[in-house]
């Protein structure tokens, strides 16, 4: 049995992925903005407690909350639930001209990938990324791509453990961005 089958199966009748053991991934609805922000805030606070303060601000700035609201309306934000309880979120972009200058539309780009603290170490993040890989492939994209603060060593190690390859570092104004990809 392949990795995909261990983590989830497609449930055609309700158009969602279901992890064996109760994990589902569905588009966030406009009235779920607060849930998305709560997860991002919890993840940011966890990172800050570990001394990783450059990845995300804590708490979520109002401007980013407004941006997330627009992304939810577009259908590009997803929530992961275990037995009905929200445990994670991520959002997609379908081109990235700033970080992927040579191939801005060749991938699906995962952003705002965040888990609730209680979901850490249970394979939830890996299952979410496996789902994301399939989602990107369904959209006809060649790569699943993401990025993070270049000095976030634990996150870079985590992404490498999921099968992502570090592509390059890109200097930003006040920090360095590490870009990763895997074939979809």
C-alpha positions in Angstrom: 0.0 0.0 0.0 1.4 3.4 -1.0 1.9 6.3 1.4 -1.1 8.1 -0.1 -3.5 5.2 0.8 -2.2 5.1 4.4 -3.0 8.7 4.9 -6.3 9.5 3.2 -8.9 8.5 0.7 -11.1 10.5 -1.6 -14.7 10.5 -0.6 -16.6 11.3 -3.9 -20.0 11.7 -2.3 -19.0 14.7 -0.2 -16.0 15.9 -2.3 -13.4 15.9 0.5 -10.3 14.0 1.5 -10.7 11.9 4.6 -7.7 10.6 6.5 -8.1 7.1 7.8 -8.7 7.8 11.5 -10.9 10.9 11.0 -8.9 13.7 9.3 -10.7 15.6 6.7 -9.6 18.6 4.5 -12.1 21.0 3.1 -12.2 24.6 1.8 -12.7 27.1 4.6 -15.9 29.0 4.5 -16.2 32.7 5.0 -17.7 32.3 8.5 -14.6 30.2 9.4 -12.1 33.1 9.1 -11.8 33.3 12.9 -10.8 29.6 13.0 -8.1 30.1 10.4 -6.7 33.1 12.3 -6.8 31.2 15.7 -4.7 28.4 14.2 -2.2 30.9 12.7 -2.0 32.8 16.0 -1.5 29.6 17.9 1.3 28.5 15.6 2.9 31.9 15.6 2.9 31.9 19.4 4.4 28.4 19.5 7.2 29.5 17.2 7.8 32.7 19.2 8.0 30.6 22.4 10.8 28.6 20.7 12.7 31.7 19.7 11.6 31.6 16.0 10.2 35.1 15.7 10.9 35.9 12.0 8.6 33.3 10.5 5.3 35.0 11.4 4.2 37.9 13.5 2.2 37.2 16.7 -0.6 38.0 16.8 -1.8 38.1 13.2 -1.9 41.7 11.9 -5.3 43.0 10.8 -4.0 43.5 7.2 -3.1 39.8 7.0 -6.5 38.8 8.5 -8.2 40.9 5.7 -6.0 39.2 3.1 -6.9 35.7 4.5 -10.6 36.7 4.3 -10.2 37.4 0.6 -8.3 34.2 0.1 -11.1 32.2 1.8 -13.7 33.8 -0.5 -11.6 32.8 -3.5 -11.6 29.2 -2.2 -7.8 29.0 -1.7 -7.8 28.4 2.1 -8.4 24.9 3.6 -9.0 23.6 7.1 -8.0 20.2 8.3 -10.2 18.5 11.0 -9.9 15.4 13.1 -13.3 14.1 14.1 -14.8 17.5 13.5 -12.2 19.5 15.5 -10.1 21.9 13.5 -6.4 21.0 13.7 -4.7 22.8 10.8 -4.9 25.2 7.9 -3.1 26.2 4.7 -3.7 28.2 1.6 -2.7 28.0 -2.0 -1.5 30.4 -4.6 -1.2 29.3 -8.3 1.7 31.5 -9.4 4.5 33.2 -7.6 6.4 35.6 -9.9 8.4 37.1 -7.0 10.1 33.9 -5.7 9.9 31.7 -8.8 11.0 34.1 -11.5 12.0 31.4 -13.9 8.8 29.3 -13.5 6.1 31.4 -11.8 3.2 29.2 -12.9 4.8 25.8 -12.7 3.6 24.9 -9.3 1.0 25.2 -6.6 2.3 27.2 -3.7 1.4 26.3 -0.1 1.4 29.2 2.3 0.2 29.8 5.8 0.7 26.1 6.7 -0.1 25.9 10.4 -1.2 23.3 12.9 -2.7 23.5 16.3 -0.3 22.5 19.0 -2.2 19.3 19.9 -1.7 18.1 16.3 2.1 18.2 16.3 3.8 14.8 16.0 0.8 12.9 14.8 1.3 12.8 11.1 -1.3 15.5 10.4 1.1 17.9 8.7 2.4 15.0 6.5 -1.1 14.1 5.5 -2.0 17.7 4.7 1.1 17.9 2.5 0.2 14.6 0.8 -3.3 16.1 0.1 -1.7 19.3 -1.2 0.5 17.4 -3.6 -2.5 15.7 -5.1 -4.5 18.9 -5.2 -1.6 20.6 -7.1 -1.4 17.7 -9.5 -5.2 17.9 -10.1 -4.7 21.5 -11.2 -2.2 20.4 -13.8 0.9 21.8 -12.0 4.2 20.1 -12.0 5.5 21.1 -8.5 4.3 21.5 -5.0 6.2 24.5 -3.7 6.6 26.4 -0.4 9.0 28.7 1.4 10.0 29.7 4.9 12.3 31.9 6.8 15.8 30.8 5.8 17.0 30.4 9.4 14.1 28.3 10.6 16.2 25.1 10.8 13.5 22.9 12.4 11.0 23.8 9.7 13.6 23.3 6.9 14.4 19.9 8.3 10.7 19.0 8.5 10.1 19.9 4.9 13.1 17.9 3.8 11.8 14.9 5.8 8.5 15.2 3.8 10.4 14.9 0.5 10.9 18.6 -0.4 14.1 19.7 -1.9 15.7 23.0 -1.0 15.9 25.0 -4.2 17.5 28.3 -3.3 17.7 31.1 -0.8 16.4 34.5 -1.7 17.4 37.6 0.2 14.5 39.7 1.2 14.6 43.2 2.8 15.2 42.1 6.3 15.5 38.3 6.1 16.3 35.4 3.8 13.6 33.2 2.3 14.3 29.4 1.7 12.3 27.9 -1.2 11.4 24.3 -1.5 9.7 22.1 -4.1 8.7 18.5 -4.8 7.3 17.0 -7.9 3.5 16.7 -7.8 
